[in-house]
Amino acid sequence: MRNKLLVFVASALVVAGCSNQQAVPVQATGSTSQGHHAGPFVRQKGEQPVNWRSFAWVSTASPFFPTILIGHDGAMWMTDYSGTQLLRMAMDGTARQGAALTSFNPSSMTVGSDNKFYVGSRGTASIQVVTTGGVATIHGIPSGDVASFNGMTLGPDGNVWFTEASHFAKITPGGTITEFAFKDATTNNFFDGITTGPDGNLWVTEFESGTLDKIVPGTGAQTTFPLGCDGTQIVSAKGDLYVSCNNNTLAQVTTAGVVTSLFNPYSYSFNGAMLTVGPDGNPWFGASTGNVIGEFDPGTAQMSFFYPPSNYGVANALTLGPDGNMWAVDSTNRSVQVYILNVISVSPTSVILTGPGKTANIVVTQPGTASWTASSTSTAIAKVAQGSPADTFTVTAVAKGQCKIIVTDSVGNSFPVHVTVQ
């Protein structure tokens, strides 16, 4: 079932109703006229289930500072830092080593305008450009600086932009690298992130400085804004920028530099690219505690957390797959987890039949699915049979009582319809 924890956030405060199901401590945010704020709560969203698929991590090395993204070939590609390689996973979970990178520990990665992978390594002063066939070309970083763990993105100018310990930089499809020193002369900026903002500029977090930089791609001109936290990952979503911070907040930042801090009770992992944009256009993120995946909806100021199975660990890398689902690298259990968003629903959700022999139709809705099966929890009370078309089932009353009709798809998603025979 889908377990969903809801956190309503506004002006750096967390506000939510109480529940007898589960309570989560809320970090104090200072004195307010409202006094103590109740914790967020866990509830199920109707009776719509969520199906989680788990695929094995193919490398003998455990995931470390992983990145996961969609390759030009439509498959999922991941960095294998300790295994010095890239990994490829097809949509069915079939995985293989995709590209060996000699003496190179890949962490940051993006796809360039030439459809090749651009890969940075924390310990090596070079950028490797890799094809989906595994052919790598090495380009040395002129200053000898090294790429950060997280920061790399395709810029609006068609170049790949990335961050280093002391610089932000760009590399053209031809392999020319141009570097720009940070204004504050930082030399230890290993956990920063970079993205293209809604204003067409590059935006860079400075982890050690607690600042956010706007970069004009045509000139490299830098404008610095106070962030109020040490930020790592950054994405652009629904007209604003979102930054994962080390003080357990998601910072919502306008292009004018106005920051709103949104408390996340499960904090963030810095060990990978765990902040992304989901199919609804909202920022989605992994968490470093609680074994959850979360999202923030700017329209409702609601932060939601989704609980996968108990064997799930920490989502240290997260992205939207080409199948419309959320793909995550679970570093704890050395696996790739898929959160399937196209859940199954049935209408009506309850049926009342006035006596034996009476019938009613129920209709299934599920994106991307064309066939289902249905069964009764008590055929002595009601039976179910396939109708026409394939999304329709006919429920027939047998005897007085109550039962459920369980409609199931081929991968295990199911939805219960409550039946009462009078």
Buried (B, 14 or more C-beta within 10 A) or exposed (E): EBBBBBBBBEEBBBBBEEBEEEEBEBEEBEEEEEEEBEBBBBBEBEBBBBBBBBBEBBBEEBBBBBBBBBBBEEBBBBBBBEBBBBBBBEBEBEBEBBBBBEEBBBBBBBBBBBEBBBBBBBEBBBBBBBBBEBEBEBBEBEBEBBBBBBBBBBBBBEBBBBBBBBBBBBBBBEEEBBBBBBEBEBEEBBBBBBBBBBBEBBBBBBBBBBBBBBBEBEEBEBEBBEBBBBBBBBBBBBEBBBBBBBBBBBBBBBBEBEBBBBBBBBBBBBBBBBBBBBEEEBBBBBBBEBBBBBBBBBEEBBBBBBBBEEEBBBBBBBBBBEBEBBBBBBBBBBBBBBBBBBBBBBEEBEBEBEEEEBBBEBBBEBEEBEEBEBEBEBEEBBBBEEBEEEBEBBBBBBEEBEBBBBBBBEEEBBBBBBBBBE
